[in-house]
């Protein structure tokens, strides 16, 4: 006998329809899965057999063929257990004649434990969202532990707990509870508050601008100047994700199996990989491609501490995501695209010993060493970084002072307001923030105020700014103006923006 | 040049390539035997008998001489566009000839002939802001007055002095502690090129391919002072290359001048000691020119900084906005330079307001940014 069921497959962060066909025929007992299954799916045989038996059924000792169609697409994942087991049961006559409607029209997703209970799987949300996009109106059975995640898709989903329950539901003997959307909550950041940072008014202001406009930042300063402290608190001034962004992020987290308590991810991601990370882990890859840190930081922050200690291939691999805000992982059999629109926050020492330009401690590096150290961050990467932030060690008076700056919430509100202005401005253009403006947008939205061209000319001739740095300065001044809620760029905005491009100035010979 | 002098030059270049013997001993041998060719013709036994060398030294010496290849040296020099001068050449610097131990050979790239009055500027490789600022200013003033700045192309004061001279369109000579086929420190390669482009010269007594051996630098220092009428010490501790140069200058009978500094600054201990011992104190180019021998003064155009430059500075300052003026005061008074944060903290300004004041000062070339700090421009 033959049975046919529907399930879903995952390619990158997109799902696609799969039909599971199970045929049971007379002949020597055998069990074959065809249709380019990966090792995980082949192993499902033993789980399926045990789960069927432990649910109180006999496993047919016949010639069983399982086909996953379309047959030419590679399939991965453990969520095929449930549809395969149901297919076997249906093909061996365990589904009543009158109940076949539910079996044929529903979509089944789930991994089986040997006792027949359903285990949660990765990638439920992206698969369901693709289904929704395709306009399907159907019932979806997912493991109960994936209920909350599945509910985010807005489709009609049921959260089942065991194979037996699903079979009974198909036969119309029981009902499975529908998946309910978990309450969306604002998780209070545990990374600390902006008001805890002493002094560093300049750095705080710079990070506020970076957050508002989505500008990449590189922080340069001796050890102990608060680079990491500022970076970790950076997450706390970012406003929560919008609904659309939250879904995008949750999709990626779902594929990576990182969703905890299967809630919608509402906080902006803050990823902080160690500098020994491989290039594949940073941008994504592997035989069965998985999203890397840049994608996990999508719509959030990628913080790379000790930037120069990252391997050269890792640093260079950032070029694509920083330019096109996505990562393409190409393998012989498939090509996957992961979104990667993250804000890069890099931190480095000014020289190998760390004390170049320090007011008290002496730097023991030769100029050549300093030059080589800085050259580790190549030109193309520096071109993609909008803001340079040079930090100075705290003075004793600052250390002693009781911090009394603004709280993260206060800053975050301003950032939020500036982001709203940008959203309105770029409504129809696909650009999300000032940092992503192209030449056209730059010309349209960054008109120079009267008298400012002389200003920029001085900057170019006297301070050594290049034409490219002037473009960056304009982008930054747009964000500064947005924080001021000013429609027009003002001279003050442009001058402040120059402060964040210090490395473009002509270097002095002696420090 | 006659065949005879050409052979003598060749012999001197060969002697110069020997590193196991001091220049003054080589000169003594030449004097004893009446010429460099004669020295070469002697066996080690002769050298120890007549020349007063110990048998082992004489042995090493003749072995080194045999190994040296002056033809290769000349070929390498020709390829690099370098001229090899000996005391027999007319254009060997006259001033250098008069010192106790002038180099047997001088490798010169660029032009040594047309320069104005050469004056040495030496100092530490790690100057303070004050030292760097003063070296640059002095160098600028000296070349504007028509003098040539001689220094050693090392890091720190040397670099600043050469750089300021080149940028002011003046002439400068770099006396190097390596052969002319390399530049040490490496990052000054561009500076060396600029020195040549601006009509200056690179000078060395070491064979073309010699590296930066530590023994080379004290020897190099005597050439800096030997090429110069006077030597100015900018900064340096008690035991420093700058004081070696000062000592060499005194031995050569040349005037030494020193830039005074704070008594609690380590880098000013050397020059302050020199002043205490009678060296002339330098404030600006006029002090240097006053120390020059009368016969070279013709044609020099000294300008006293205290009037012209300070007027210029005041002219700039007077037209500043109140904010920029306040910022200038904070930076000038701070000594170590000021960060944006420092300015924000000092006046309780916003970052934007501080940025505007700093931009105004920077655009008027009054201050400059180094790492995170703003400092007065040198």
Boltz contact constraints between the chains, C-beta under 6 A:
constraints:
  - contact:
      token1: [A, 201]
      token2: [B, 341]
      max_distance: 6.0
  - contact:
      token1: [A, 201]
      token2: [B, 344]
      max_distance: 6.0
  - contact:
      token1: [A, 202]
      token2: [B, 340]
      max_distance: 6.0
  - contact:
      token1: [A, 202]
      token2: [B, 341]
      max_distance: 6.0
  - contact:
      token1: [A, 202]
      token2: [B, 351]
      max_distance: 6.0
  - contact:
      token1: [A, 205]
      token2: [B, 351]
      max_distance: 6.0
  - contact:
      token1: [A, 357]
      token2: [B, 371]
      max_distance: 6.0
  - contact:
      token1: [A, 359]
      token2: [B, 336]
      max_distance: 6.0
  - contact:
      token1: [A, 367]
      token2: [B, 187]
      max_distance: 6.0
  - contact:
      token1: [A, 368]
      token2: [B, 186]
      max_distance: 6.0
  - contact:
      token1: [A, 368]
      token2: [B, 187]
      max_distance: 6.0
  - contact:
      token1: [A, 390]
      token2: [B, 371]
      max_distance: 6.0
  - contact:
      token1: [A, 390]
      token2: [B, 372]
      max_distance: 6.0
  - contact:
      token1: [A, 392]
      token2: [B, 339]
      max_distance: 6.0
  - contact:
      token1: [A, 392]
      token2: [B, 372]
      max_distance: 6.0
  - contact:
      token1: [A, 458]
      token2: [B, 363]
      max_distance: 6.0
  - contact:
      token1: [A, 462]
      token2: [B, 363]
      max_distance: 6.0
  - contact:
      token1: [A, 492]
      token2: [B, 352]
      max_distance: 6.0
  - contact:
      token1: [A, 492]
      token2: [B, 356]
      max_distance: 6.0
  - contact:
      token1: [A, 495]
      token2: [B, 355]
      max_distance: 6.0
  - contact:
      token1: [A, 495]
      token2: [B, 356]
      max_distance: 6.0
  - contact:
      token1: [A, 495]
      token2: [B, 359]
      max_distance: 6.0
  - contact:
      token1: [A, 496]
      token2: [B, 352]
      max_distance: 6.0
  - contact:
      token1: [A, 496]
      token2: [B, 355]
      max_distance: 6.0
  - contact:
      token1: [A, 499]
      token2: [B, 355]
      max_distance: 6.0
  - contact:
      token1: [A, 502]
      token2: [B, 369]
      max_distance: 6.0
  - contact:
      token1: [A, 508]
      token2: [B, 370]
      max_distance: 6.0
  - contact:
      token1: [A, 509]
      token2: [B, 159]
      max_distance: 6.0
  - contact:
      token1: [A, 509]
      token2: [B, 163]
      max_distance: 6.0
  - contact:
      token1: [A, 510]
      token2: [B, 132]
      max_distance: 6.0
  - contact:
      token1: [A, 510]
      token2: [B, 160]
      max_distance: 6.0
  - contact:
      token1: [A, 511]
      token2: [B, 370]
      max_distance: 6.0
